[in-house]
Amino acid sequence: MENTQTRFFTYDKLKLHDGRDFGPVTLAYETYGELNEAKDNAILVFHALSGSQHVYGFNPEVPGVGKRWNEECQTGWWEGFVGPGKTIDTDRFFVVCANYLGGCYGTTGPSSINPATGKEWGGDFPHIAFGDIVDSQLPLFAELGIETFHAAIGSSLGGMLLMNFAARYPQKVRRVIPVACGLESTTLTRVHNLEQILAIENDPNFCNGHYYDGPAPLRGLALARMVSHKTFVSLRAMEERMTDRCEQEQDEFSWYKIKTPLESYILHQGRKFVRRFDANSYLYLVAGWTHFNLARDLGTADYNEVFKDCKHQDYLVFSIDSDCCFYPDEQEHLRSKLVEAGIKTEFVTVHSDKGHDSFLLEPELYAEPIRRMLEK
């Protein structure tokens, strides 16, 4: 497996959606392949909620991230999709992916140092919208010399960021590939997200986000992940991943005792997650997801207005029939609004028993439509 490394780009100031100036901003990013002389072979990737800039290859460490960059992070999260000769062929394309503003894998976030205090930002980090995350990456694209991307692709939460980018900056991308996402957060999503936010906020170690010099709110983060994990995998896939082990640590319950492999499995998912992610970053990104509404981001309620400058774009929309994080009707809603606006749109339903996580696990189900789109 090819070794890769994270690079860093820092600039002075970003204007946030609330009008305030924030900075300096550092972006952690990775690139693969070579940008051609015409600078027209670049592909932009937006990662999922708990993903990172590390899409492909093996990256043993990221400076400043510490133990959070563990074995789960070291292999590229989209190894099956990206690389020489793969669906997104790095022998032909220059692939770019950046960790999000508010993240915890090297980009400026709540665990970064606030230059005004010399301590971590913690709960003083500004509330961010998805448009802020998109805007934070624009200086990086300019630094790399990319005016227009050949294509951009995003899955799950990354798909919503992709839609924000493509609609607000239509001149910067020609082919748009959203995977398992929607145009706005749904009622069910907002309920699930509030449960996760409350789990973290109610952990006694949370301390309004200022916990970096003491114990972290691990129980709250673990519970938040358990709430979300059940939407990422299908029940069948969950059953297949379970072992016969039924165990719990002594301090997790007092009265209740774990008795089934299902309970042990979901508890294990929460425990495992807290070793590689920061509670504040999770909170900020989930809150941004809760308030996502693409039409509102563009100051309208009319999706014809949202997509009025996107006539030159081609869209390839993927839906997963077993997805219960972003249900298929969300992608159908996305498709219908694109078609109503006169945008060239191809719609693919992936038949899978893996649920939402199919986009991570089954590259063969996505490969041919993506290749055709990239050849257009």
MIZA-565034 format. One record per residue (C-alpha): residue in three letters; x, z, y; residue number from 0. Coordinates in pm, whole numbers, plus 32768, in hexadecimal, padded with zeros to 4 digits. Each point is the difference from the previous one (the first is absolute). Layout:
<nodes>
res  x  z  y  n
ALA  X  Z  Y  NUM;
...
</nodes>
This chain:
<nodes>
res  x  z  y  n
MET  8000  8000  8000  0;
GLU  8087  7F9B  8153  1;
ASN  8066  811A  80EA  2;
THR  7F5D  7FFF  8157  3;
GLN  8018  80E2  812D  4;
THR  7F29  8073  8120  5;
ARG  8066  7FA0  8160  6;
PHE  7F98  80A3  8146  7;
PHE  7F97  7F71  814E  8;
THR  7FCE  80E0  8132  9;
TYR  7F63  7FAD  814E  10;
ASP  7FA7  80CF  8130  11;
LYS  7E8A  7FFD  8033  12;
LEU  7EB0  7FA8  7F64  13;
LYS  7EB5  8004  80BE  14;
LEU  7EFA  80A5  7F23  15;
HIS  7E8B  7FB2  7FF3  16;
ASP  7FB4  812E  80DA  17;
GLY  80DE  7F77  8116  18;
ARG  8120  80F3  7FDA  19;
ASP  8169  7F91  7FD4  20;
PHE  80AC  807F  7EC7  21;
GLY  816B  7FE2  7F9F  22;
PRO  8105  7FCD  7F96  23;
VAL  7F7F  7F58  7EC3  24;
THR  80D2  7FBC  7ECB  25;
LEU  7F7F  7F16  7EF2  26;
ALA  8083  800D  7E9C  27;
TYR  7FE7  7EA5  7F68  28;
GLU  8085  7F21  7EED  29;
THR  802A  7E88  7FEB  30;
TYR  8038  7F1C  7ED6  31;
GLY  8075  7E98  7FF8  32;
GLU  8084  7F3B  8129  33;
LEU  7F53  7F96  8140  34;
ASN  802A  7E89  801C  35;
GLU  8082  7F4A  8131  36;
ALA  7EA2  7FA5  8076  37;
LYS  7F96  816C  7FCF  38;
ASP  7EBA  7F8F  7F63  39;
ASN  8023  808B  7E9D  40;
ALA  7FBC  8171  8047  41;
ILE  7EF8  80C6  7F42  42;
LEU  7F87  8151  807F  43;
VAL  7F8F  810E  7F0D  44;
PHE  7F2C  812F  805D  45;
HIS  801A  811C  7F04  46;
ALA  7EEF  80E8  7F80  47;
LEU  7FBA  8165  8076  48;
SER  8116  80B3  7F43  49;
GLY  80E3  7ED2  7FDB  50;
SER  8140  7FB8  80BC  51;
GLN  80DB  7EEE  808B  52;
HIS  80A3  7FDD  7EA9  53;
VAL  7F4B  7ED9  7F60  54;
TYR  8107  7F71  7F17  55;
GLY  813C  8062  7F45  56;
PHE  80A8  8152  7FD7  57;
ASN  8044  80DF  812C  58;
PRO  80A3  814A  7F98  59;
GLU  7FDA  80B2  814E  60;
VAL  7F83  7FDF  8164  61;
PRO  80CE  80BB  8106  62;
GLY  7F42  8122  8098  63;
VAL  7EE8  8003  7EFE  64;
GLY  80A5  80F3  7F10  65;
LYS  7F5E  8070  7EBA  66;
ARG  7EB9  7F53  8057  67;
TRP  80A9  7EB9  7F9F  68;
ASN  7FEF  804E  7E8D  69;
GLU  7FF9  7F2D  7EC4  70;
GLU  7E9C  7F8E  8048  71;
CYS  8072  7F61  8146  72;
GLN  8147  7F63  7F90  73;
THR  7F70  7ED0  7F4F  74;
GLY  7F47  7F0B  80E0  75;
TRP  7E8B  8040  7FF9  76;
TRP  7FB2  7E89  7FE5  77;
GLU  811B  7FA7  7F16  78;
GLY  7F1C  7F20  7F33  79;
PHE  7F98  7F2C  812C  80;
VAL  8139  7FD9  80D5  81;
GLY  815A  7F82  7FA3  82;
PRO  80C0  7EC8  7F97  83;
GLY  7F14  7F10  7F51  84;
LYS  7ED8  80EF  8014  85;
THR  7EAF  7FCD  80A8  86;
ILE  8099  8047  8155  87;
ASP  8148  7F4F  7FBC  88;
THR  8124  8094  80C1  89;
ASP  80CD  7EC8  7FAF  90;
ARG  7F12  7F4B  80ED  91;
PHE  7F68  8108  80E3  92;
PHE  807F  8113  80E5  93;
VAL  7F30  8136  7FB7  94;
VAL  7FD9  811E  80F9  95;
CYS  7F60  8155  7FCB  96;
ALA  8010  812F  80E6  97;
ASN  7F9D  816A  7FC4  98;
TYR  7EE0  805F  80E4  99;
LEU  800A  80C2  8145  100;
GLY  7F9B  8161  7F98  101;
GLY  809C  7FD1  7EA9  102;
CYS  8106  80CD  7F4E  103;
TYR  80F5  7F03  7F71  104;
GLY  80E1  7FCC  812C  105;
THR  7F13  7F86  810F  106;
THR  7FAF  80ED  811F  107;
GLY  7EF2  80F2  7F92  108;
PRO  7F9B  816E  800B  109;
SER  8136  806A  7F3C  110;
SER  80E7  7F50  80FB  111;
ILE  80AD  80C0  8115  112;
ASN  7F4C  8017  814C  113;
PRO  8116  7FBE  8101  114;
ALA  7F53  80E5  80FB  115;
THR  8015  8132  7F1D  116;
GLY  8112  7FB8  7F04  117;
LYS  7F09  805B  7EEA  118;
GLU  7F1A  7F33  7F22  119;
TRP  7ECF  7F6F  80AC  120;
GLY  7F13  809D  7F03  121;
GLY  7EA0  8022  808D  122;
ASP  8076  7F8D  8158  123;
PHE  802F  7E9E  7F80  124;
PRO  7F03  7F20  80B2  125;
HIS  7EC2  7F96  7F50  126;
ILE  802E  7E95  7F9F  127;
ALA  7F14  7EDE  7FBF  128;
PHE  8047  7EDE  7F18  129;
GLY  8039  7F26  8131  130;
ASP  811D  80E8  8063  131;
ILE  80A4  7FCC  7EAC  132;
VAL  7FE2  7E88  8026  133;
ASP  8080  8005  8167  134;
SER  8128  80D9  7F9B  135;
GLN  8082  7EE5  7F24  136;
LEU  7FF6  7EEB  8106  137;
PRO  8155  8059  8098  138;
LEU  8098  7FEA  7EA4  139;
PHE  7F77  7EA1  7FCE  140;
ALA  8096  7F9B  814E  141;
GLU  814D  809A  7F9E  142;
LEU  7FFD  7F36  7EBB  143;
GLY  7FAF  7EC3  80C4  144;
ILE  7EAE  7FC5  7F5C  145;
GLU  7EF2  7F72  80E1  146;
THR  7F0C  7F94  7EF0  147;
PHE  7FEB  806D  7E96  148;
HIS  7FC9  7EFA  7EF5  149;
ALA  7F19  8102  7F5D  150;
ALA  7FA5  816E  8009  151;
ILE  7F78  80CC  7EE0  152;
GLY  7F7B  8163  7FEB  153;
SER  7F4C  80CA  7EF8  154;
SER  7F1B  812F  801C  155;
LEU  804A  80B6  8147  156;
GLY  8108  7EF5  803E  157;
GLY  7EEE  7EF9  7FEE  158;
MET  7F4B  80A3  8123  159;
LEU  8142  8001  80CB  160;
LEU  802D  7E92  7FA4  161;
MET  7EA4  7FAE  8082  162;
ASN  804A  80B6  8145  163;
PHE  8146  7F3E  8026  164;
ALA  7F68  7EAD  7FAD  165;
ALA  7ED4  802B  80E8  166;
ARG  80B5  809B  8128  167;
TYR  8135  7F20  7FEB  168;
PRO  7F79  7EC2  7F5E  169;
GLN  811D  7F2A  8082  170;
LYS  80F7  80CF  7F34  171;
VAL  7F81  7FA3  7EA3  172;
ARG  7F76  7ECA  7F53  173;
ARG  7F9F  8073  7EA2  174;
VAL  7F54  8151  7FD1  175;
ILE  7FDD  80A7  7EAB  176;
PRO  7F37  8145  8000  177;
VAL  7FEB  80AD  7EAD  178;
ALA  7EF8  8106  7FAB  179;
CYS  7FA9  806D  8162  180;
GLY  7EE8  7FEA  80FF  181;
LEU  7FAE  7FCA  816F  182;
GLU  7FAC  816B  804A  183;
SER  7FF8  8152  7F58  184;
THR  7EBF  803A  7F3C  185;
THR  7F25  8136  7FF5  186;
LEU  808C  805F  7EAA  187;
THR  8166  7FCF  8078  188;
ARG  7FC7  80DF  812C  189;
VAL  7F72  8110  7F1E  190;
HIS  8126  7FEA  7F0E  191;
ASN  80F5  8002  8121  192;
LEU  7F62  8130  80A2  193;
GLU  8021  80BB  7EB5  194;
GLN  8172  7FAC  7FFA  195;
ILE  8037  805D  816D  196;
LEU  7F4F  814B  7FCB  197;
ALA  80CD  804A  7EC7  198;
ILE  8143  7FE5  80C9  199;
GLU  7F7E  80AD  813A  200;
ASN  7F80  8129  7F33  201;
ASP  8148  803D  7F4D  202;
PRO  8084  8146  809A  203;
ASN  815B  7F64  8016  204;
PHE  7F88  7EDE  80D9  205;
CYS  802B  80C1  814A  206;
ASN  7F6B  7EE6  80D3  207;
GLY  810B  7F17  7F78  208;
HIS  8127  80DD  8062  209;
TYR  807A  805F  7EA5  210;
TYR  8158  7F5D  7FE8  211;
ASP  80C0  8145  802A  212;
GLY  7F2F  80B0  7EF4  213;
PRO  7F36  7FB9  7EC5  214;
ALA  7F4D  7EB0  8004  215;
PRO  7E89  7FDE  7FBF  216;
LEU  8039  7F7E  7EA1  217;
ARG  7EBB  807D  7F6B  218;
GLY  7F36  7F55  810F  219;
LEU  80BE  7EB9  7FD6  220;
ALA  7FDF  8010  7E85  221;
LEU  7E88  8034  801D  222;
ALA  7FE4  7EE1  80F9  223;
ARG  80B5  7F1B  7F0D  224;
MET  7F1E  806E  7EE3  225;
VAL  7ECE  7FA8  80D4  226;
SER  808B  7EA5  8046  227;
HIS  809C  7FB4  7EAD  228;
LYS  7EB3  7FEC  7F50  229;
THR  7FAB  7ED2  80DB  230;
PHE  8147  7F4B  7FB5  231;
VAL  7FDB  7FDF  7E87  232;
SER  7ED7  7FA6  7F29  233;
LEU  7F78  8109  7F14  234;
ARG  8077  7F30  7EDB  235;
ALA  8160  7FE8  808E  236;
MET  7FF9  8177  8042  237;
GLU  7FA9  8042  7E96  238;
GLU  8118  7F1B  7F89  239;
ARG  8102  80B8  80D5  240;
MET  7F9C  815B  7F8A  241;
THR  80D1  80BA  7F00  242;
ASP  7F9A  811A  7F17  243;
ARG  80A9  8100  80E1  244;
CYS  7F27  810C  80A1  245;
GLU  80D6  80D2  80E5  246;
GLN  7FFA  80AB  814E  247;
GLU  80F2  80C8  80CE  248;
GLN  7FB1  816F  8028  249;
ASP  7FC8  7FFB  8177  250;
GLU  7F0C  7EDD  800A  251;
PHE  7ECC  80B2  7F7B  252;
SER  7FA4  816A  7FC8  253;
TRP  7EAE  7FF6  7F53  254;
TYR  7FE7  7E98  7F85  255;
LYS  80D7  7F7E  7EE1  256;
ILE  8056  7E93  7FC6  257;
LYS  7F60  7F9C  7EB6  258;
THR  8000  7E82  7FEB  259;
PRO  80FE  7EE5  801A  260;
LEU  7F36  7F6D  8122  261;
GLU  802A  813C  80CF  262;
SER  8171  800F  7FA8  263;
TYR  802E  7E92  805D  264;
ILE  7F5F  8015  8158  265;
LEU  80B8  8145  804E  266;
HIS  8145  7F56  7FA0  267;
GLN  7FB8  7EE6  80F7  268;
GLY  7FE1  80FC  811B  269;
ARG  813D  80BC  7F9E  270;
LYS  80C8  7EC1  7FDE  271;
PHE  7F96  7F77  8153  272;
VAL  8071  812B  80D0  273;
ARG  8167  7FC5  7F93  274;
ARG  800E  7EAF  80AF  275;
PHE  7F1A  800E  812F  276;
ASP  7FCE  80CA  813E  277;
ALA  7EB2  80AA  8043  278;
ASN  8002  7FAB  8174  279;
SER  8042  7E8E  7FBE  280;
TYR  7EE7  7FFC  7F03  281;
LEU  7F17  80A6  80F9  282;
TYR  8052  7F0F  811B  283;
LEU  7FDA  7EC7  7F2B  284;
VAL  7EBC  8074  7F5F  285;
ALA  7F72  8055  8158  286;
GLY  805E  7EA4  807B  287;
TRP  7F4F  7F6C  7ED2  288;
THR  7EC8  80CF  8048  289;
HIS  7FE2  7F6F  815E  290;
PHE  8055  7E98  7FA3  291;
ASN  7F06  7EFC  8075  292;
LEU  808F  7EA7  8041  293;
ALA  7EF1  7F8F  80F1  294;
ARG  8023  813F  80CA  295;
ASP  817B  7FCE  8004  296;
LEU  7FC1  7EB9  80B6  297;
GLY  7F01  8098  80ED  298;
THR  7ECB  7F58  7F70  299;
ALA  7EF1  8021  7EF9  300;
ASP  7FF9  7E89  7FB8  301;
TYR  80E5  7F7D  7EED  302;
ASN  7FDF  7E9E  8086  303;
GLU  80AF  8088  8133  304;
VAL  8102  80B4  7F27  305;
PHE  8066  7EBD  7F52  306;
LYS  7FCD  7F09  811E  307;
ASP  8177  7FBB  8021  308;
CYS  8042  7FF2  7E88  309;
LYS  7F85  7E9E  7FB8  310;
HIS  815E  7F8D  7FA3  311;
GLN  8028  810E  7EF7  312;
ASP  7FC2  7FE9  7E89  313;
TYR  7F7D  8136  7F4E  314;
LEU  801E  805B  7E91  315;
VAL  7F27  8132  7FBD  316;
PHE  802C  80C1  7EB9  317;
SER  7EF6  80E6  7F71  318;
ILE  8025  80D8  7EC5  319;
ASP  7EBF  801F  7F38  320;
SER  804D  8163  7F83  321;
ASP  8075  8086  8152  322;
CYS  7F58  8143  806F  323;
CYS  80E6  8042  812A  324;
PHE  7FA6  7EBC  80B3  325;
TYR  7EC8  7F8C  7F4E  326;
PRO  7FD1  7E86  7FCE  327;
ASP  7EE9  7FEE  8101  328;
GLU  8100  8059  810C  329;
GLN  80C7  7EC6  7FB2  330;
GLU  7EC0  7F33  7FF2  331;
HIS  7FAC  8084  815B  332;
LEU  815C  7F9B  8075  333;
ARG  7FDB  7EA5  7F68  334;
SER  7EA8  7FC9  8097  335;
LYS  8074  805B  815F  336;
LEU  8128  7F12  7FE4  337;
VAL  7F21  7EE4  7F85  338;
GLU  7EFE  8040  8111  339;
ALA  8119  7FE7  80FF  340;
GLY  806C  7EB0  7F72  341;
ILE  8147  807A  7F68  342;
LYS  808F  7F51  7ECB  343;
THR  7FD5  8103  7EED  344;
GLU  8040  800B  7E8B  345;
PHE  7F6B  8123  7F3E  346;
VAL  8089  8079  7EB1  347;
THR  7F67  810E  7F27  348;
VAL  8101  80A3  7F1B  349;
HIS  7F67  8070  7EB7  350;
SER  80BA  813C  7F9C  351;
ASP  7FC2  814F  7F5A  352;
LYS  8115  80A3  80D0  353;
GLY  7F30  8045  8136  354;
HIS  8096  7FFD  815D  355;
ASP  8162  8024  7F76  356;
SER  7FE7  7EA7  7F64  357;
PHE  80B6  7F6C  812D  358;
LEU  812F  80D4  7FA3  359;
LEU  7FF2  7FD6  7E87  360;
GLU  7F91  7E9E  7FAE  361;
PRO  80C1  7EFC  80CA  362;
GLU  7F9E  7EED  7F0D  363;
LEU  7E94  8017  8073  364;
TYR  805D  7FB2  8169  365;
ALA  812A  7F17  7FDA  366;
GLU  7F6A  7EA3  7FF3  367;
PRO  7F10  801A  812A  368;
ILE  8116  809B  80D4  369;
ARG  80F4  7EEC  7FA0  370;
ARG  7F00  7EF6  805C  371;
MET  7FC1  80A8  814F  372;
LEU  8174  8016  8050  373;
GLU  8027  7E8B  7FAF  374;
LYS  7EE9  7F96  80F0  375;
</nodes>
